Amino acid sequence: MINRAAELIRESSNPVIFSGAGMSRESGMRTFRGEEGLWKEYSPEQLSSIAGLRENPGLVWDWYRMRLIAGENVVPHPGYHALTYLQEQKGYLPVITQNVDGLHRLAGQTDVMEIHGSMRTASCMDKCGFSAQLTAELFHTGPPVCPDCGAILRPDIVLFGEPLPPKVISRSYELAESCDLMVVIGTSVQVWPAAGIPFAALESGAAIIEINPVQTELPRGDRVISIREKAGEILPVLTGFKERT
């Protein structure tokens, strides 16, 4: 199975990567639903929605400050670097990710579709055009505000009640429908419409390599290879990547 997956990767002329929370978790990125138990005390609408941000910016930004601090020392694991190596070998490797942590870009992947946005930047809620890197310095005097118009800043992620970015979703489906191989990493393939992306690849004739320690919603079949391993351990094997010492 592993040999066949490695062969598919070598032979692929148009591969695409699709990743989810499991990819980040292997680097030590804590999942936000368990973060300090806040989901038990506050609703998602209070902590991660435009309405919640307007009603209680201090609470919401305390939450995101905590998430930002939790991720400060998280670095890409060898699986990410294996994808960068594969990008170098192929010359082009688009990545579609459900993650907002920016680890794919940090590892060196250059064409990344972040379908849920990014925690790396913040922008003006009143859409005056201001945008900035999201750093701890923004929180020194309370909720960060736009220096141009004074409005509260928002993290550049998709908040509850907001649609996924249409251009990103459209391009993601276009890539899925035109690729010859999709490597699906660390996602349960349950949250739609993002979950439809691997199925679109499969329906268009692409092969699927699924890397996830647990069973997912992807079907079993001749064109689906399921590898129940951790991405950080198996991606270097599949791509031939060797860490520099």
N, C-alpha and C positions, 0 to 999 in steps of 0.2 A: 504493500500500500504506500509506504513512504517513498520507495524507489519510483513507483508510478507517479506519485505527486511531484517528485523532483524532476522527472522526465517531462511532465506536462509544463512545468515552469520553464524548463530549458527550451522547449519547443515552441512555447507561446510567442506569437508575434505582436499580440495586443492585449496584455494582461491588465487587470484592474484590481485594486485592493479595496475591500469594504470592511471597516473595523468598528467595534463597539466597546462598551465599558470594560470588558474583560482584558482588552489590550492594555488599557491604562492601569487597571488594578494590579497587573503583574509588576508595574513599576513602583507600586506602593501608593498610587493615587486612591484616596478614600472616596467611596461612593457617597454622594451627598444625602441620600435617604437615611443613612445611619449617622450622619455627622452630628455628634454630641447629643443625639436624641431630639434635635429640634423639630423634626417632622412630627414627633409625638405631642409637642406642646403647641406648635403653630401649624396652620394649614399651608399647603403649597401655594394657595392663592395669596396668603399674607407675605410669604417669603420670596416668591418668584413670579410676580405678575406686575404689570404696569400699575394696576389699581393699588396693590399693596405698596409699591414703591412711592406712589404719590401720597398715600395715607400715612405711611410710617417709614420715611426714608432712613431714619436712624436704625431701626430694627433690621430692615432689609440689607442695608450696607454693612451692619455688624455681621450678618450671615455671610455675605460675600467676602468680607475681609477675612473671616475665619477660613473660608474655602481657599482664598488666595494664599494665606499663610500656610495652610496644610499642604499646598502644592509647591511651595517655594523650593524645596530641596528634592523634589521628584525629578528624576532624569530618565531619558529613554532607555529601556532595557535592550539586550542584544537583538531581540526580534525587530525592533525599530531600525537598528543599524543594518540588519540583514536586508530590510526593504530598501534602504538607501543604496546598499551594494547592488541590489537587483535593478534599481533605477539606473545606476551607472552602467550595468551590463546591457540593459535594454535600450538605453538612451531616452526613455520616456516611461513613466509609471504613474498614472493618475491614482490618487487615493481618495476614496469617499469615506468620511468618518462621521459617526454619531457623537464623538467626543468633543469637548470644548476646551481641553487642557493645552492644546497646541504642541503636544509631544511629537507628532509626525513632522511638523515644520522644524522643531528643535533638533530632530535627528537628521534633517537634511532633505526630506521630501519636499519637492518644489511645486507640485501641482496637487493641491489638497482642497477638496470640497468639504467644508465644515457645515453639515446640514443643520446642526443645532447652534451654529455660531461659535464664538470664541470668548473665553474668559480672559484672554490676553489684552483686550482693549475695552474701552468704555467710550460712550458718545453722549451727546446732549439729548435729553428727553424731548426737548422742544424742537429738535431737528434744525438747529441753526447751522449745522455743518461741522461743529467742533468734534474732534476725536483724539484720544490719547491712549498711550500704553497704560494698562491697569497695573499700578504698583502700590506698595504699602504707603508710599509718601502721600498718595491722594487722600488718605484717611486721617491725616494728622489733626485736622480741625473738624471732624465729624463727617457726615455724608459728603462726598465730593460734588462740587458744583462746577458748572461750565464757566470758564473765565471770560467768555465772550458775552453771554447773555444772562448768567446767574441762575439758570435752570439746573435742576438736579441731573447728574450724570446717571446713565444706566449701563450695566454690563452688556456687551454686544453678543448676548446669547438669546436664543428664542425663549421668551418668557411664556408662562401659561396664558392661553387664550390667543396667542399670536400664531399666524401661519408659518410654516417653514419657508425659507427664502425661495421664491418661485424659480429664479434663474439657476440656483444651485441644484434644486430638485430636478429641474428640466435637464440640465447637463448630466446629472448623475444617471438618470434613466437613459439618456442618449448613449452614455459610455457603457452602461449595462447591456444595451441592445446591440452594441457594435463590437464588444470585446470577444475574444475567443477563450478567455479564462478569467474567472473571478476567484480571488482568494478571500474567503470570508473569515474574519478573525474576531473572536471574543464577543460575539453578539448572539442573543437568543433568537433573533429574527422574529420578534413578536410585536414590536411597536411600529404601527403603520402611520404614514405611507412609506417610511424609510425601509420597513421590512420587505416591501415589494421589490426593492432593487435587485437582490440576488435572484428572486423568482423571475424577474424580467430578463436577466442574463441567461438563466436556464431555459426559459421559453424561446429565447432567440438562438439557441444552439450552443451556447458556451458551456465549457466544463466548469465545475465548481470544486474547489478545494476548501473544505471547511476545517478550521482549526479552533477547537473548543473542547475543554475537558468534559463537558456535559452534553447530553443530547439536546438538540434544538428542533425548530420547526421545519428545517430543510428536509426534503424527502430523501429516501435512499434510492439509488439507481446507478446505472452504468456511468453516468456523467457526473456523479457526486461522490467525491472521496472525503470521508469524514475521519479526521485525525484527532483522537482524544488526548491531546498533549497541550502543554503550555506553549504559547507563541514564542516566548523568549528563549525556549529550549529548542523548538523544532524548526523555526524559520531559518536559523543559521545552517541547519542540516540540509534543508530543502534548497537553499539558494547557494550553498557552498561558501557562505561568508565565514571568515575567521577573524575574531577580534584581534586588534593590534595590541601587542604587549610592550 
